[in-house]
Amino acid sequence: MSEDLITVEVLKEALRNVFHEKEPVEDEWIESIAQFIMDFFGYETRILDNDLTSKDRDIFYMLEGLGVLKTEMEEATIQKGKVWRIHYWILNNQRIVELSQDKGTKCYDEKCEDDLYNSLSEKIWSRKE
């Protein structure tokens, strides 16, 4: 997979893995967060912080803490030597790809539980009396 383009599916898988590591969350919530992020970024890898509301920014800070997003700042000198700071949010593509591929050993859905139980041999299920 190219690390240059993050799709909604890759982002959903990364978010699912990182959030399930802490505790299981609803797939609908994962879907909405992934779509929320991609609505801002689209095909870009960086956006201006000015485009965010304070609520949006709170979510972005949470995602930064998880390694999904990172920040960057540029300084530009404007009239009379004043410094203007421009803040950006950046998709951490490399980390997103890593998280999306990190299956770990944890399992949170019924199919995975069924696979686990079905993989056990009959010997394990027999009772010794």
C-alpha positions, 0 to 999 in steps of 0.5 A: 500500500502506498503511504502517500494516499490514506483512504477512509478504509485504511483510516477506519482500520487504523482507528479501530485498532488503536481504540480497541487497544484501549477498549472496544468502541462501536463501528459506527463511531469509528466510521464517523470519526474516519469520515470526519477526518477525511472530510477535512483532509480530502486528498491533502495531507495537511490543513490549516488550523484556522479551518477548525472550530474549538470542538473540531480541534478537541477531536484533533488533539485527541487524534494527535495523542494517538499518533494519527495526526501531528502538528506543524507551525510556520513563521512568516515576518509581516509588516514592521517585523511582526511574526505571523504564526501559521499552524497546520494539522498533518495526517501522520500517514506512516503511523496510520498505515502501521496502525491499520496493519496492526492486528495484534492478538486482540479480538472484539467481535463475535466472528473472531470469538467463534474462530478462536473456539473453533480452532481449539482441538477436541482434546481441550474440550474433553473433561477428565474425570 
